[in-house]
């Protein structure tokens, strides 16, 4: 792969979860989350990105979000359930991106805040239109996603390397 290989990363925060569980990892989606997840799947489909790989946190709410959203995509990408996405720090998220196989051009991460917002903000050296101000104003709510673009190798992903091309949130 050339250093000029165009890449896209979509960062999806899980849909609204229920708070009535003892274990945070096993919190299911709330009714609103079950309604929002297919909507976010349709909005991801509207981006026209054919994801090569989806990395999804192992938490129940992220797995349920993905299960409901993926049916709205034209093609189901290869999916890996990644334990390290749960409660990941910014550094851990960048390390995961750096491990992405070079044959992957378009990657989707399904994870949690504050990680998804922090990663989008840290990678975005520039933004299209008002995408960055809208993202920061909304605080990256549940079911929100950001799409970032960059050219190069996954191993070269670092702070400021990408352009925030799109931000969407359902209730913002």
Secondary structure as GFF3:
##gff-version 3
##sequence-region A 1 172
A	DSSP	beta_strand	6	13	.	.	.	ID=ss1
A	DSSP	three_ten_helix	24	26	.	.	.	ID=ss2
A	DSSP	alpha_helix	31	46	.	.	.	ID=ss3
A	DSSP	beta_strand	53	57	.	.	.	ID=ss4
A	DSSP	alpha_helix	60	70	.	.	.	ID=ss5
A	DSSP	beta_strand	78	82	.	.	.	ID=ss6
A	DSSP	three_ten_helix	83	85	.	.	.	ID=ss7
A	DSSP	alpha_helix	90	98	.	.	.	ID=ss8
A	DSSP	beta_strand	106	111	.	.	.	ID=ss9
A	DSSP	alpha_helix	115	123	.	.	.	ID=ss10
A	DSSP	beta_strand	124	127	.	.	.	ID=ss11
A	DSSP	alpha_helix	131	138	.	.	.	ID=ss12
A	DSSP	beta_strand	145	151	.	.	.	ID=ss13
A	DSSP	three_ten_helix	154	156	.	.	.	ID=ss14
A	DSSP	beta_strand	162	168	.	.	.	ID=ss15
###
